[in-house]
Amino acid sequence: MSAFTLRFAPQLDDSEVAAADAVVRSCGGSVTWRHSAACKRTYGLVENAGAACASALREATRAAVFDRPIIALAVFPSVEEALPPILHALGGPGRPAGVLACEPCEGGAIVEWDLELTRYEIVLNLVDIEIDRFRARRVNALLTPLPLDWWTRIASGGLRAPDITPERVLEEQLEVHGVLD
């Protein structure tokens, strides 16, 4: 495990962020945070840290610690009646294998899933199928920071550009070669 996700619900306060940061730094890792006041959650992507760090975070914080990176996406349909079918499609017994949870939030649903098991297109297509029945639209909010290889995988698929890889991301190359230091 070199990367994994943390979830705090309700979202973190400054002292909890500092405590979690300290645990991750003591393990030699780094954490990137994303806070959502609307969804009352905070997610963290911990990188370059192992299972011992995950265990330490479980003991020192109230975080839900996943053993791998996940995607959490809040979906807000424009028609309220579309929400129950979304929750059923992504949280019910026939949900895709990679979906870990689908829970309601104020005006929407929060879907958490593992991109290694279920492609993002599958989740978004299921949402679109459900909202199309109501001639609705949706607004999405990405709640989790993502590892670079996931960003490039999503971009590569969405843009139909298989040459988009982490090695071709300028910011990553600048970091790898110490230009940003």
C-alpha positions as CSV (number, residue, x, y, z in Angstrom):
1,M,0.0,0.0,0.0
2,S,1.7,3.2,-1.1
3,A,-1.5,5.3,-1.4
4,F,-4.8,5.2,0.3
5,T,-7.8,7.4,1.1
6,L,-9.0,8.8,4.4
7,R,-12.6,10.0,5.0
8,F,-13.8,12.3,7.8
9,A,-17.5,12.8,8.2
10,P,-18.4,15.4,9.3
11,Q,-15.5,17.3,7.9
12,L,-12.3,18.0,9.9
13,D,-11.5,21.0,12.0
14,D,-7.9,22.5,12.0
15,S,-6.7,20.5,15.0
16,E,-7.8,17.2,13.4
17,V,-6.0,18.1,10.2
18,A,-2.8,18.9,12.1
19,A,-3.0,15.6,14.0
20,A,-3.6,13.5,10.8
21,D,-0.8,15.4,9.0
22,A,1.6,14.7,11.9
23,V,0.9,11.0,11.8
24,V,1.4,10.8,8.0
25,R,4.6,12.8,8.2
26,S,5.9,10.6,11.0
27,C,5.5,7.7,8.6
28,G,7.4,9.4,5.8
29,G,4.3,10.0,3.7
30,S,2.4,13.0,2.4
31,V,-1.3,13.8,2.5
32,T,-3.5,16.0,0.2
33,W,-6.8,17.2,1.5
34,R,-10.1,18.1,-0.1
35,H,-12.8,19.6,2.1
36,S,-16.5,19.9,1.1
37,A,-18.7,22.1,3.4
38,A,-21.7,21.2,1.2
39,C,-21.3,17.5,1.8
40,K,-19.9,17.8,5.3
41,R,-16.9,15.6,4.5
42,T,-13.2,15.8,4.2
43,Y,-11.1,13.3,2.2
44,G,-7.4,12.9,2.2
45,L,-5.1,11.1,-0.2
46,V,-2.1,9.6,1.6
47,E,0.8,8.8,-0.6
48,N,4.2,7.1,0.0
49,A,3.0,5.5,3.2
50,G,2.4,1.9,4.1
51,A,0.0,-0.2,6.2
52,A,1.7,0.9,9.4
53,C,0.6,4.5,8.6
54,A,-2.9,3.4,7.9
55,S,-3.0,1.6,11.3
56,A,-1.6,4.6,13.1
57,L,-4.2,6.8,11.5
58,R,-7.0,4.4,12.6
59,E,-5.8,4.6,16.1
60,A,-5.0,8.4,16.3
61,T,-8.0,9.8,14.4
62,R,-11.7,9.2,13.7
63,A,-11.0,8.7,10.0
64,A,-12.4,5.9,7.9
65,V,-9.2,4.6,6.4
66,F,-9.5,2.7,3.1
67,D,-6.7,0.4,2.1
68,R,-6.4,2.0,-1.3
69,P,-7.3,5.2,-3.1
70,I,-11.0,5.7,-3.8
71,I,-13.0,8.2,-5.8
72,A,-15.8,10.0,-4.0
73,L,-18.1,12.0,-6.2
74,A,-21.2,14.0,-5.1
75,V,-23.9,13.9,-7.7
76,F,-26.7,16.6,-7.6
77,P,-29.6,15.9,-9.9
78,S,-31.6,18.9,-11.1
79,V,-34.9,17.0,-10.3
80,E,-35.3,15.7,-6.8
81,E,-37.3,12.7,-7.9
82,A,-34.2,11.3,-9.7
83,L,-32.3,10.9,-6.4
84,P,-33.9,7.7,-5.1
85,P,-33.2,5.8,-8.4
86,I,-29.6,7.0,-8.3
87,L,-29.2,5.8,-4.7
88,H,-30.7,2.4,-5.6
89,A,-28.7,1.9,-8.8
90,L,-25.4,2.7,-7.1
91,G,-26.1,1.6,-3.6
92,G,-28.5,-1.3,-4.1
93,P,-27.8,-5.0,-4.6
94,G,-27.1,-4.7,-8.3
95,R,-24.5,-1.9,-7.9
96,P,-21.2,-2.2,-9.8
97,A,-18.5,-4.3,-8.0
98,G,-16.2,-1.4,-7.3
99,V,-18.9,0.8,-5.6
100,L,-18.1,0.9,-1.9
101,A,-21.0,3.2,-0.8
102,C,-23.7,5.4,-2.1
103,E,-25.3,7.7,0.5
104,P,-27.6,10.6,0.4
105,C,-26.4,14.1,1.1
106,E,-28.2,17.5,1.0
107,G,-29.8,17.5,-2.5
108,G,-27.7,14.7,-3.9
109,A,-25.8,11.4,-3.5
110,I,-22.2,10.7,-2.6
111,V,-20.8,7.7,-4.5
112,E,-17.5,6.1,-3.3
113,W,-15.8,3.6,-5.5
114,D,-12.5,1.9,-6.5
115,L,-11.4,2.9,-10.0
116,E,-9.4,-0.3,-10.2
117,L,-12.6,-2.3,-10.1
118,T,-15.2,0.0,-11.8
119,R,-14.4,2.6,-14.5
120,Y,-15.7,6.1,-14.0
121,E,-17.7,5.9,-17.2
122,I,-19.8,3.1,-15.7
123,V,-20.7,5.1,-12.6
124,L,-21.5,8.3,-14.6
125,N,-23.4,6.3,-17.3
126,L,-25.6,4.7,-14.5
127,V,-26.3,8.2,-13.1
128,D,-27.2,9.5,-16.5
129,I,-29.6,6.6,-17.2
130,E,-31.4,7.3,-14.0
131,I,-31.7,11.1,-14.5
132,D,-32.6,10.8,-18.2
133,R,-35.9,9.2,-17.1
134,F,-36.8,12.5,-15.4
135,R,-35.2,14.7,-18.2
136,A,-32.9,16.0,-15.5
137,R,-29.4,17.2,-15.5
138,R,-26.6,16.8,-12.9
139,V,-23.9,18.7,-11.3
140,N,-20.9,16.7,-10.0
141,A,-18.4,17.6,-7.3
142,L,-15.2,15.5,-6.9
143,L,-14.7,15.1,-3.2
144,T,-11.4,13.2,-3.2
145,P,-7.9,14.1,-4.3
146,L,-6.8,11.5,-6.8
147,P,-3.4,9.9,-7.5
148,L,-1.8,11.1,-10.7
149,D,-2.1,7.8,-12.5
150,W,-5.9,7.9,-11.9
151,W,-6.1,11.5,-13.3
152,T,-4.3,10.4,-16.4
153,R,-6.4,7.3,-16.8
154,I,-9.6,9.3,-16.6
155,A,-8.3,12.0,-19.0
156,S,-6.9,9.4,-21.4
157,G,-10.3,7.6,-21.6
158,G,-12.4,10.8,-21.7
159,L,-10.3,12.4,-24.4
160,R,-9.7,9.1,-26.3
161,A,-6.0,9.9,-26.0
162,P,-4.1,6.8,-24.9
163,D,-0.8,8.6,-25.0
164,I,-1.8,10.6,-21.8
165,T,0.3,9.0,-19.1
166,P,1.8,10.1,-15.8
167,E,5.2,10.4,-17.6
168,R,3.8,13.0,-20.0
169,V,2.4,15.3,-17.3
170,L,4.7,18.4,-17.1
171,E,4.1,19.1,-13.4
172,E,5.1,15.5,-12.5
173,Q,8.2,15.7,-14.6
174,L,9.2,19.0,-13.0
175,E,8.8,17.5,-9.6
176,V,10.6,14.2,-10.5
177,H,13.6,16.2,-11.8
178,G,13.7,18.6,-8.9
179,V,12.9,21.7,-10.9
180,L,10.2,22.8,-8.4
181,D,12.5,22.5,-5.4
